[in-house]
Amino acid sequence: MMAEIPTILVTGGTGKVGSRLALRLKESGFSVRIASRRNPPDISDGKIEHVHLDWADETTYGPVLTGIQRLFLVAPTDIADPSAEMTAFLERALQSGVQRIVFLSASIITPDSPGRGAVHKAIQEQVREWAVLRPSWFMQNFVQDHHYATFIKNEGVLVTATGDGRVGFRKRRPCTTPL
């Protein structure tokens, strides 16, 4: 007997990371649902289910989470401290049967940090199968219409939150190509 393919929910499914992940998961044979506040772009074209998620409206949580076993969690970008909304969503997800959560965080955020750190900590403490991704950079931030790209182009400096650590960038030659 074949095991049922779990449905993976990707919050922020119309954003830069979520839309790419959703497509890759679908291409790999997974059942995928994306959730976002806005209508999906062409990524879904009927092949990936889209549901409306409003972090401030808990009545949207149920339809989003129905039948979900795995969750890729992206914080809302328009809320300064999304921890209250996200922990409420996390609680509802666990009650609904979500078993595995991957949270997209950032290299500078730890479980003791305010805001998203509280979400990180809640996931560690409450979820049996979890991972917190803490990237330091996304390459599209260097080339697309993004404030990092503009700063690097204008100032010729790359700034990162590594303290005494290092990030794997090497200076080979001055960048002469316009970003």
HELIX and SHEET records of a PDB file:
HELIX    1   1 LYS A   16  GLU A   27  1                                  12    
HELIX    2   2 GLU A   58  THR A   60  5                                   3    
HELIX    3   3 TYR A   61  LEU A   65  1                                   5    
HELIX    4   4 SER A   83  GLN A   95  1                                  13    
HELIX    5   5 ARG A  116  GLN A  126  1                                  11    
HELIX    6   6 GLN A  140  VAL A  143  1                                   4    
HELIX    7   7 HIS A  147  GLU A  155  1                                   9    
SHEET    1   A 6 GLU A  49  HIS A  52  0                                        
SHEET    2   A 6 SER A  31  SER A  36  1                                        
SHEET    3   A 6 THR A   7  THR A  11  1                                        
SHEET    4   A 6 ARG A  70  VAL A  74  1                                        
SHEET    5   A 6 ARG A 100  LEU A 104  1                                        
SHEET    6   A 6 GLU A 129  LEU A 133  1                                        
END                                                                             
